[in-house]
Amino acid sequence: MNNKMHGEGIFTWSDGRKYEGAYWDDKKHGHGVFVWPDGRQYDGNWVNGKQEGLGIYYNAKGEVRYGMWSNGKRVKWITQEDFKNLSETYTHDNMMYQ
């Protein structure tokens, strides 16, 4: 697509950040995992390059938090049980979090 990332892929920045997941028109879009150099991770949905909907956050110690994001910002933390219930029915932009 004219030198744009599109489909599934992996991109690693020179500072150690890494994204593995879906791209659409050169933006993170769909399910993907973003890893920071210190070990933090976001595993969840992306829309137009920003975290959106349900996601799982791992801090640098490996502790897990479940949350909801909107336009790249965390809206709130939720329980693992709420995450499971929501992930069965949550859709955004015709995508299902899996």
C-alpha positions as CSV (number, residue, x, y, z in Angstrom):
1,M,0.0,0.0,0.0
2,N,2.3,2.7,-1.2
3,N,5.0,2.1,1.4
4,K,2.5,2.1,4.3
5,M,2.2,-0.6,6.9
6,H,-1.0,-2.6,6.4
7,G,-2.0,-6.0,7.8
8,E,-0.1,-7.9,10.5
9,G,3.4,-6.8,11.4
10,I,6.1,-6.0,13.9
11,F,7.8,-2.6,14.3
12,T,10.7,-2.0,16.7
13,W,11.9,1.5,17.4
14,S,15.6,2.2,18.0
15,D,14.9,3.0,21.7
16,G,13.6,-0.5,22.3
17,R,9.8,0.1,22.0
18,K,8.0,-2.6,20.0
19,Y,4.6,-3.1,18.5
20,E,3.3,-6.4,17.2
21,G,-0.1,-6.5,15.7
22,A,-2.5,-5.2,13.1
23,Y,-2.0,-2.1,11.0
24,W,-4.4,-0.3,8.7
25,D,-3.3,2.5,6.5
26,D,0.0,2.9,8.4
27,K,-1.6,3.1,11.8
28,K,-2.0,0.6,14.6
29,H,-5.5,-0.7,14.1
30,G,-7.1,-3.9,15.5
31,H,-5.5,-6.1,18.1
32,G,-1.9,-5.5,19.0
33,V,0.7,-5.6,21.8
34,F,2.9,-2.6,22.6
35,V,6.0,-3.1,24.7
36,W,8.1,-0.4,26.4
37,P,11.8,-0.8,26.9
38,D,11.3,-1.2,30.7
39,G,9.0,-4.2,30.2
40,R,5.6,-2.5,30.5
41,Q,3.0,-3.8,28.0
42,Y,-0.4,-2.9,26.6
43,D,-2.2,-5.9,25.0
44,G,-5.5,-4.8,23.5
45,N,-7.4,-3.0,20.8
46,W,-6.2,-0.1,18.7
47,V,-8.1,2.4,16.5
48,N,-6.3,4.9,14.3
49,G,-3.0,4.5,16.1
50,K,-4.4,4.8,19.7
51,Q,-5.5,2.4,22.4
52,E,-9.2,2.0,22.3
53,G,-11.6,-0.3,24.2
54,L,-10.5,-3.2,26.3
55,G,-6.9,-3.9,27.1
56,I,-4.6,-5.6,29.5
57,Y,-1.7,-3.6,31.0
58,Y,1.4,-5.2,32.5
59,N,3.7,-3.0,34.6
60,A,7.5,-3.4,34.7
61,K,7.2,-5.9,37.5
62,G,4.8,-8.1,35.5
63,E,1.7,-7.2,37.5
64,V,-1.5,-7.3,35.5
65,R,-4.3,-4.7,35.3
66,Y,-7.4,-4.8,33.2
67,G,-8.8,-1.6,31.8
68,M,-10.8,0.4,29.3
69,W,-9.1,3.0,27.0
70,S,-10.5,5.7,24.8
71,N,-8.6,7.8,22.3
72,G,-5.2,6.6,23.6
73,K,-6.0,7.3,27.3
74,R,-7.0,4.9,30.0
75,V,-10.5,5.6,31.2
76,K,-10.7,3.2,34.1
77,W,-9.3,0.0,35.6
78,I,-11.8,-2.9,35.8
79,T,-11.7,-6.3,37.4
80,Q,-10.6,-9.4,35.6
81,E,-14.2,-10.7,35.9
82,D,-15.6,-7.5,34.3
83,F,-12.9,-7.8,31.6
84,K,-14.0,-11.3,30.8
85,N,-17.7,-10.4,30.7
86,L,-17.1,-7.4,28.5
87,S,-14.6,-9.1,26.2
88,E,-17.3,-11.6,25.2
89,T,-19.6,-8.8,24.0
90,Y,-17.5,-5.7,23.5
91,T,-17.3,-4.5,19.9
92,H,-15.9,-1.4,18.4
93,D,-15.5,-0.4,14.8
94,N,-16.8,-3.8,13.9
95,M,-13.9,-5.6,15.7
96,M,-14.2,-8.0,18.6
97,Y,-11.5,-8.1,21.2
98,Q,-10.1,-11.6,21.4
